[in-house]
């Protein structure tokens, strides 16, 4: 990728980055109850890795 990123492309890349983050920690007790321990990464909308799948940025 180019050294200088156009602002529109940068905005698009930021949106893709946001999709791969973990869900907030408080979603776990909200969904499963207080005692259940599950990783908040399970609740993310989209699982994407820079190695596995590319995006159309």
Backbone as CSV, one residue per row, in Angstrom:
resi,resn,N_x,N_y,N_z,CA_x,CA_y,CA_z,C_x,C_y,C_z
1,UNK,0.844,-1.183,0.000,0.000,0.000,0.000,0.887,1.244,0.000
2,UNK,0.336,2.305,-0.544,1.097,3.537,-0.667,1.438,4.132,0.698
3,UNK,2.476,4.914,0.707,2.886,5.566,1.954,1.845,6.608,2.372
4,UNK,1.377,7.362,1.387,0.364,8.377,1.664,-1.017,7.781,1.389
5,UNK,-1.874,7.755,2.404,-3.216,7.204,2.235,-4.222,8.338,2.095
6,UNK,-5.044,8.234,1.090,-6.081,9.219,0.866,-7.083,9.154,2.023
7,UNK,-7.612,10.287,2.466,-8.519,10.289,3.629,-9.720,9.357,3.497
8,UNK,-10.269,9.231,2.279,-11.430,8.350,2.108,-11.041,6.889,2.296
9,UNK,-9.855,6.524,1.771,-9.377,5.152,1.947,-9.078,4.875,3.412
10,UNK,-8.507,5.862,4.079,-8.162,5.719,5.488,-9.427,5.495,6.329
11,UNK,-10.494,6.216,5.962,-11.767,6.087,6.663,-12.346,4.683,6.468
12,UNK,-12.215,4.185,5.241,-12.705,2.847,4.937,-11.918,1.781,5.699
13,UNK,-10.595,1.943,5.756,-9.757,0.999,6.492,-10.084,1.014,7.982
14,UNK,-10.391,2.186,8.503,-10.760,2.293,9.920,-12.049,1.550,10.194
15,UNK,-12.980,1.604,9.247,-14.238,0.875,9.419,-13.995,-0.634,9.442
16,UNK,-13.115,-1.128,8.562,-12.781,-2.550,8.547,-12.104,-2.963,9.850
17,UNK,-11.270,-2.087,10.373,-10.582,-2.367,11.639,-11.583,-2.509,12.778
18,UNK,-12.604,-1.660,12.747,-13.610,-1.667,13.800,-14.411,-2.971,13.806
19,UNK,-14.575,-3.580,12.622,-15.367,-4.804,12.522,-14.662,-5.999,13.160
20,UNK,-13.342,-5.950,13.263,-12.614,-7.119,13.756,-12.339,-7.046,15.258
21,UNK,-12.677,-5.930,15.892,-12.405,-5.797,17.323,-13.331,-6.665,18.153
22,UNK,-12.910,-6.938,19.375,-13.765,-7.694,20.287,-14.994,-6.878,20.658
23,UNK,-16.031,-7.593,21.028,-17.225,-6.927,21.553,-16.910,-6.408,22.953
24,UNK,-17.691,-5.473,23.487,-17.458,-4.977,24.840,-17.587,-6.090,25.879
25,UNK,-16.816,-5.995,26.956,-16.783,-7.067,27.963,-18.134,-7.271,28.642
26,UNK,-18.957,-6.220,28.710,-20.228,-6.345,29.423,-21.282,-7.111,28.636
27,UNK,-20.990,-7.462,27.375,-21.963,-8.248,26.609,-22.027,-9.688,27.091
28,UNK,-20.936,-10.198,27.667,-20.900,-11.590,28.114,-21.907,-11.844,29.243
29,UNK,-21.842,-11.123,30.380,-22.855,-11.371,31.412,-24.265,-11.012,30.965
30,UNK,-24.385,-10.065,30.044,-25.707,-9.674,29.571,-26.367,-10.822,28.802
31,UNK,-25.590,-11.527,28.002,-26.142,-12.605,27.181,-26.244,-13.919,27.963
32,UNK,-25.179,-14.275,28.702,-25.104,-15.605,29.299,-25.371,-15.644,30.795
33,UNK,-25.365,-14.518,31.471,-25.508,-14.503,32.925,-24.168,-14.219,33.577
34,UNK,-24.181,-14.008,34.898,-22.972,-13.566,35.603,-21.878,-14.611,35.680
35,UNK,-22.233,-15.889,35.799,-21.227,-16.916,36.078,-20.530,-17.453,34.830
36,UNK,-21.123,-17.340,33.682,-20.550,-17.907,32.461,-19.351,-17.090,32.010
37,UNK,-18.260,-17.767,31.678,-17.052,-17.076,31.217,-16.791,-17.433,29.753
38,UNK,-17.037,-16.481,28.896,-16.845,-16.669,27.461,-16.084,-15.469,26.925
39,UNK,-15.257,-15.699,25.936,-14.458,-14.617,25.361,-15.352,-13.655,24.588
40,UNK,-15.200,-12.338,24.817,-16.050,-11.377,24.109,-15.819,-11.322,22.603
41,UNK,-14.731,-11.917,22.139,-14.482,-11.960,20.705,-15.512,-12.769,19.938
42,UNK,-16.259,-13.588,20.646,-17.298,-14.389,20.000,-18.465,-13.535,19.519
43,UNK,-18.622,-12.374,20.097,-19.784,-11.549,19.778,-19.502,-10.504,18.716
44,UNK,-18.344,-10.573,18.073,-18.054,-9.583,17.042,-18.887,-9.891,15.810
45,UNK,-19.217,-8.848,15.062,-20.076,-9.004,13.892,-19.380,-9.810,12.803
46,UNK,-18.110,-9.489,12.567,-17.424,-10.076,11.433,-16.035,-10.512,11.860
47,UNK,-15.678,-11.738,11.532,-14.343,-12.226,11.831,-13.496,-12.061,10.566
48,UNK,-12.497,-11.187,10.630,-11.650,-10.963,9.471,-10.218,-10.799,9.914
49,UNK,-9.323,-11.410,9.183,-7.906,-11.293,9.481,-7.178,-10.735,8.270
50,UNK,-6.151,-9.976,8.506,-5.390,-9.397,7.407,-4.679,-10.472,6.601
51,UNK,-4.443,-11.648,7.225,-3.805,-12.740,6.489,-4.816,-13.535,5.649
52,UNK,-5.926,-13.906,6.270,-6.886,-14.792,5.618,-7.694,-14.118,4.517
53,UNK,-8.423,-13.066,4.854,-9.317,-12.457,3.876,-8.949,-10.998,3.668
54,UNK,-9.020,-10.589,2.438,-8.706,-9.204,2.101,-9.999,-8.408,2.013
55,UNK,-9.865,-7.086,2.067,-11.031,-6.227,1.911,-10.853,-5.345,0.685
56,UNK,-11.954,-4.816,0.207,-11.913,-3.964,-0.980,-11.772,-2.516,-0.549
57,UNK,-10.579,-2.143,-0.105,-10.374,-0.785,0.408,-9.922,0.143,-0.621
